[in-house]
């Protein structure tokens, strides 16, 4: 009777073990698929959505700051034939910036389905058009005026220019700064979300995967004891496949998640910081040029505020230091030295304006020789641009590696765990056949 009881119970036990393995394989298939899908989604969201949006918003703020700086430079150069080349350069830059800003805003409008955000971008587009109209009118009035003197624009032209500057600094730049900060926050939130999702997904895969491994090993032990065989080859392959997926799959998701975090924290964040610092340097130099255009309008106060933001205060590092953190040390040192020189040039320009030295102020503001504000600022922006490009290139390389690393993994869990199920059924089929 003992043999009979064992004979009846053994097939049921085999079926129970098989059912447990199939259920756990299905669960691991689900958690593994979720983990890989979340990793792919995180890479795509950061690389194709939040990072480009943050970059575009940062570049928009920078372009607006440069636009106002170049407009001031152009107005200052009107009436002096010796400054025809700087005026032409400023005019070309203004036209380029207006085109870039218009294109960026129209892309932003088309890239969102949120009506409130679309309205915000459309309002900015209208304000850019208003700024361009006011500044163009100021330039036209100054060019046509019979009373325009070198370095001293016509009063009507100054009135239009003052209105244009108000539109830029009261309507456009504050909104652009809000958008820049909001999109930067979205970028960091998406990177954090991916990191959090990876932690949860990894825990789920480990729970189901290790349970599956333990069950496969336990079933192997039961079969070896019951049927006096050393190993079941089908279960061996299923066990190896499960262990291989756990090792390789979790290593892959961890690596790509780390790549995303490093790309955002070590490269995109510094890039955004450098672009913000660049924008403020443009506004600072533009403020001094505006001061040369209209000394009585208080534009020097804007320069003082920009310098404080760039240099820091009360022992806190400024935008320039923060932005250049992580940049090549030699390049960062050159940019820092350039900024010190630009501040000295700006101080000299203010002294010339305050002292009534129009010729000296014009040369200082637009000159292309070393030791003059125009040329020294060009050197500063060149080095900051190089630092920004290095960070952006490193970010894009890191994200390209992440996209390559996760590519092709979507179907792997299905292939592995369907194979585990088939192998388990094949491994137990012959044992069950012995009881028929």
C-alpha positions in Angstrom: 0.0 0.0 0.0 2.9 2.4 0.7 4.0 2.1 -2.9 0.6 2.8 -4.1 0.2 5.9 -2.0 3.5 7.2 -3.2 2.6 6.5 -6.8 -0.6 8.5 -6.5 1.1 11.4 -4.7 4.2 11.8 -6.8 2.5 13.0 -10.0 0.5 15.6 -8.0 3.6 16.9 -6.3 5.3 17.1 -9.7 2.4 19.1 -11.1 2.4 21.4 -8.0 6.1 22.1 -8.5 5.6 22.7 -12.2 2.7 25.0 -11.6 4.7 27.0 -9.0 7.6 27.4 -11.5 5.2 28.4 -14.3 3.6 31.0 -12.0 6.9 32.4 -10.9 8.3 32.5 -14.4 5.2 34.5 -15.5 5.6 36.8 -12.5 9.3 37.3 -13.3 8.4 37.9 -17.0 6.1 40.7 -15.8 8.5 42.3 -13.4 11.4 42.0 -15.9 9.4 43.5 -18.7 8.3 46.4 -16.5 11.9 47.0 -15.4 13.2 47.2 -18.9 10.2 49.3 -20.1 10.7 51.8 -17.3 14.4 52.0 -18.1 13.7 52.6 -21.8 11.1 55.1 -21.0 13.4 57.0 -18.6 16.2 57.2 -21.1 13.8 58.4 -23.8 12.0 60.9 -21.6 15.2 62.5 -20.4 17.0 62.3 -23.8 14.2 63.2 -26.1 11.8 65.3 -23.9 12.9 67.0 -20.7 16.6 67.6 -21.5 15.9 69.2 -24.9 13.1 71.3 -23.4 15.4 72.5 -20.6 18.2 73.2 -23.1 15.8 75.1 -25.4 14.4 77.2 -22.5 18.0 78.0 -21.4 19.0 78.9 -24.9 16.0 81.1 -25.3 16.9 83.1 -22.2 20.4 83.5 -23.4 19.3 84.6 -26.9 17.0 87.2 -25.4 19.8 88.6 -23.3 22.1 88.8 -26.3 19.4 90.4 -28.4 19.1 93.3 -26.0 22.8 93.7 -25.7 23.4 93.8 -29.4 20.6 96.3 -29.9 22.2 98.6 -27.4 25.5 98.2 -29.1 24.0 99.1 -32.5 22.3 102.2 -31.2 25.5 103.4 -29.6 27.4 103.1 -32.9 24.9 105.1 -35.0 26.3 108.4 -36.1 30.0 107.4 -36.2 31.2 106.3 -39.6 34.3 104.7 -37.9 31.9 102.3 -36.1 30.2 101.1 -39.3 31.7 97.6 -38.9 30.7 97.1 -35.3 27.2 98.4 -36.1 26.9 96.0 -39.0 28.0 93.1 -36.8 25.5 94.1 -34.2 22.7 94.4 -36.8 23.5 90.9 -38.2 23.5 89.4 -34.7 20.2 91.1 -33.9 18.6 89.7 -37.1 20.0 86.2 -36.3 18.8 86.3 -32.7 15.3 87.4 -33.7 15.0 84.5 -36.1 16.3 82.0 -33.5 13.9 83.3 -30.8 10.9 83.3 -33.2 11.7 79.7 -34.4 12.3 78.5 -30.8 9.0 79.9 -29.6 7.0 78.5 -32.5 8.6 75.1 -31.9 7.7 75.3 -28.2 4.1 76.2 -29.1 3.9 73.2 -31.4 5.6 70.9 -28.9 3.0 71.2 -26.1 -0.7 70.4 -25.9 -1.2 72.4 -22.7 -3.4 75.5 -23.7 -2.0 77.6 -20.8 1.6 76.9 -21.9 0.8 77.6 -25.5 -0.8 80.9 -24.5 2.3 81.8 -22.5 4.6 81.1 -25.5 2.3 83.0 -27.8 2.4 86.0 -25.5 6.2 85.8 -25.5 6.2 85.7 -29.3 4.0 88.8 -29.4 6.3 90.6 -26.9 9.3 89.7 -29.0 7.6 91.2 -32.1 6.8 94.3 -30.0 10.4 94.6 -28.8 11.7 94.3 -32.3 9.2 97.0 -33.6 10.1 99.4 -30.8 13.9 98.9 -31.2 13.7 99.2 -35.0 11.7 102.4 -34.6 14.3 103.7 -32.2 17.1 102.9 -34.6 15.2 104.5 -37.5 14.5 107.6 -35.5 18.1 108.0 -34.6 19.3 107.4 -38.1 16.9 110.0 -39.6 17.3 112.6 -36.8 19.2 115.8 -37.6 20.1 116.2 -34.0 21.8 112.9 -33.4 25.3 113.3 -32.1 28.0 110.7 -31.9 27.3 108.5 -28.9 24.2 110.6 -28.0 21.1 109.2 -29.6 18.1 111.4 -30.4 15.7 111.9 -27.5 12.7 110.4 -29.4 14.9 107.4 -30.3 15.9 107.0 -26.7 12.2 107.0 -25.7 11.4 104.1 -28.1 14.6 102.3 -27.0 13.6 102.7 -23.3 10.2 101.2 -24.0 11.9 98.3 -25.9 14.2 97.7 -23.0 11.3 97.7 -20.5 9.5 95.1 -22.7 12.6 92.9 -22.6 13.4 93.2 -18.9 9.9 93.4 -17.5 8.0 91.1 -19.8 10.3 88.8 -21.7 13.3 87.9 -19.5 11.3 87.2 -16.3 9.0 84.8 -18.1 11.9 83.2 -19.9 13.6 82.8 -16.6 10.5 81.1 -15.1 10.4 78.7 -18.1 14.1 78.0 -17.8 13.7 77.1 -14.2 10.5 75.1 -14.7 12.0 73.0 -17.4 15.2 72.5 -15.5 13.1 71.3 -12.6 11.2 68.9 -14.9 14.5 67.5 -16.1 15.7 66.7 -12.6 12.3 65.3 -11.6 12.3 63.0 -14.6 15.8 61.8 -13.8 14.8 61.2 -10.1 11.7 59.4 -11.2 13.7 57.0 -13.3 16.0 56.4 -10.4 13.1 55.7 -8.0 11.4 53.5 -10.6 14.7 51.5 -11.0 14.8 50.9 -7.2 11.3 49.6 -7.1 11.6 47.5 -10.3 14.9 46.0 -9.1 13.3 44.9 -5.8 10.3 43.3 -7.7 12.6 41.5 -10.1 14.8 40.2 -7.3 11.8 38.9 -5.3 10.2 37.1 -8.2 13.5 36.0 -9.9 15.1 34.7 -6.7 11.9 32.9 -5.8 11.9 31.3 -9.3 15.6 30.3 -8.9 14.9 28.8 -5.5 11.9 26.8 -6.9 13.9 25.6 -9.9 16.7 24.4 -7.6 14.3 22.8 -5.2 12.5 21.0 -8.0 15.8 19.8 -9.3 16.6 18.4 -5.8 13.2 16.7 -5.6 13.6 15.0 -8.9 17.1 13.9 -8.2 16.0 12.3 -5.0 12.8 10.8 -6.3 14.1 9.4 -9.5 17.8 8.8 -8.5 19.1 11.0 -11.3 21.8 13.5 -10.8 20.5 16.5 -12.9 17.6 17.2 -15.1 19.2 18.9 -18.2 16.0 20.9 -19.0 15.8 22.4 -15.6 19.6 23.1 -15.6 19.1 25.2 -18.7 16.1 27.0 -17.3 18.0 27.7 -14.1 21.0 29.1 -15.9 18.7 31.2 -18.2 17.0 32.7 -15.1 20.2 33.5 -13.3 21.7 34.9 -16.5 18.7 37.2 -17.0 18.8 38.4 -13.3 22.5 39.2 -13.6 22.7 40.7 -17.1 19.2 42.4 -17.0 19.7 44.1 -13.6 23.2 45.1 -14.5 21.9 46.6 -17.7 19.1 48.6 -16.0 21.5 49.8 -13.3 24.1 50.9 -15.9 21.7 52.9 -18.0 20.1 54.5 -14.9 23.5 55.5 -13.7 24.3 56.9 -17.2 21.2 59.0 -17.2 21.8 60.3 -13.6 25.5 61.1 -14.4 24.6 62.8 -17.7 22.0 65.0 -16.1 23.9 65.8 -12.9 27.5 66.0 -14.2 26.9 67.5 -17.7 23.4 68.9 -18.4 23.1 70.7 -15.1 26.5 72.4 -15.6 25.5 73.2 -19.2 22.4 75.0 -18.0 24.4 76.8 -15.4 27.0 78.0 -17.9 24.2 79.2 -20.3 22.6 81.1 -17.5 25.9 82.7 -16.5 26.5 83.5 -20.2 23.1 85.2 -20.4 23.8 87.3 -17.3 27.2 88.4 -18.7 25.5 89.5 -21.9 23.0 91.4 -19.8 25.7 92.9 -17.6 27.7 94.2 -20.6 24.5 95.2 -22.3 23.6 97.2 -19.2 26.9 99.2 -19.5 26.4 99.8 -23.2 22.9 101.0 -22.4 24.4 103.2 -19.7 26.6 104.7 -22.4 23.6 105.2 -24.6 21.4 106.8 -21.8 23.4 107.6 -18.7 20.4 109.1 -16.9 18.2 106.0 -17.2 19.9 104.1 -14.3 21.1 101.2 -16.4 24.2 101.0 -14.3 22.1 99.6 -11.4 21.3 96.6 -13.6 25.0 96.1 -14.2 25.6 96.1 -10.4 22.9 93.5 -9.9 24.3 91.3 -12.6 27.8 91.5 -11.2 26.5 90.5 -7.8 24.7 87.5 -9.3 27.8 86.3 -11.2 30.3 86.9 -8.4 28.2 85.8 -5.5 27.9 87.5 -2.1 28.1 86.8 1.6 30.5 83.9 1.0 28.1 82.2 -1.4 29.5 81.4 -4.9 28.0 83.1 -7.9 26.5 81.9 -11.1 29.9 81.9 -12.9 31.6 79.7 -10.3 28.6 77.3 -10.0 28.3 77.0 -13.8 32.0 76.3 -14.3 32.1 73.6 -11.6 33.2 70.4 -13.3 34.5 72.2 -16.4 38.1 71.7 -17.5 40.2 73.6 -14.9 42.3 75.5 -17.5 39.3 76.6 -19.4 37.4 77.6 -16.3 40.5 79.6 -15.2 40.6 81.4 -18.5 36.9 82.3 -18.3 37.4 83.6 -14.8 40.3 85.7 -15.8 38.3 87.0 -18.8 35.4 88.0 -16.5 37.8 89.9 -14.2 39.1 91.8 -17.3 35.6 92.6 -18.5 34.7 94.0 -15.1 37.7 96.3 -15.3 36.7 97.4 -18.8 33.2 98.1 -17.7 34.5 100.2 -14.9 36.6 102.2 -17.3 33.6 102.6 -19.6 31.5 104.0 -16.8 34.3 106.5 -15.9 34.5 107.7 -19.5 30.8 108.1 -19.7 30.6 109.9 -16.4 33.5 112.1 -17.5 31.9 113.0 -20.8 34.6 111.3 -22.9 32.3 110.2 -25.7 35.1 109.0 -28.0 36.7 107.0 -25.3 33.4 105.4 -24.3 32.6 104.5 -27.9 36.0 102.9 -28.5 35.7 101.0 -25.2 32.3 99.7 -25.8 32.8 98.6 -29.4 36.5 98.2 -29.9 38.1 95.0 -31.2 41.5 95.4 -29.5 42.6 93.7 -26.4 41.9 95.8 -23.3 38.6 97.1 -24.8 35.2 95.9 -23.5 34.0 94.6 -26.9 37.0 92.4 -27.5 37.5 91.2 -24.0 33.9 90.2 -23.7 34.2 88.3 -27.0 37.0 86.3 -25.4 34.9 85.7 -22.3 31.9 84.5 -24.3 34.1 82.3 -26.5 35.6 80.5 -23.5 32.2 80.1 -21.8 30.8 78.8 -25.1 33.5 76.2 -25.3 32.8 75.1 -21.7 29.1 74.9 -22.5 29.8 72.9 -25.7 32.0 70.4 -23.8 29.3 69.8 -21.3 26.5 69.4 -23.9 28.7 67.1 -26.0 29.4 65.0 -22.9 25.7 64.8 -22.0 24.7 63.8 -25.6 27.5 61.1 -25.6 26.3 59.7 -22.2 22.6 59.6 -23.4 23.7 58.0 -26.7 25.4 55.2 -24.6 22.3 54.8 -22.5 20.1 54.5 -25.6 22.5 52.0 -27.1 22.7 50.0 -23.8 19.0 49.6 -23.5 18.3 48.9 -27.2 17.1 45.4 -28.1 16.2 44.4 -24.5 12.4 44.8 -24.9 11.8 41.2 -26.0 14.4 39.6 -23.8 12.2 38.8 -20.8 9.6 37.2 -23.0 12.1 35.1 -24.8 13.9 34.0 -21.6 10.9 33.2 -19.4 8.8 31.6 -22.2 11.8 29.4 -22.7 12.0 28.7 -18.9 8.3 27.6 -19.0 8.8 25.3 -22.0 12.0 23.8 -20.6 10.2 23.1 -17.3 7.4 21.4 -19.0 9.8 19.4 -21.1 11.8 18.5 -18.0 8.8 17.2 -16.1 6.9 15.6 -19.0 9.0 12.4 -19.1 8.9 12.0 -15.3 5.1 12.2 -15.4 5.0 9.7 -18.2 6.5 7.1 -15.9 3.3 7.1 -13.9 0.9 6.5 -16.7 
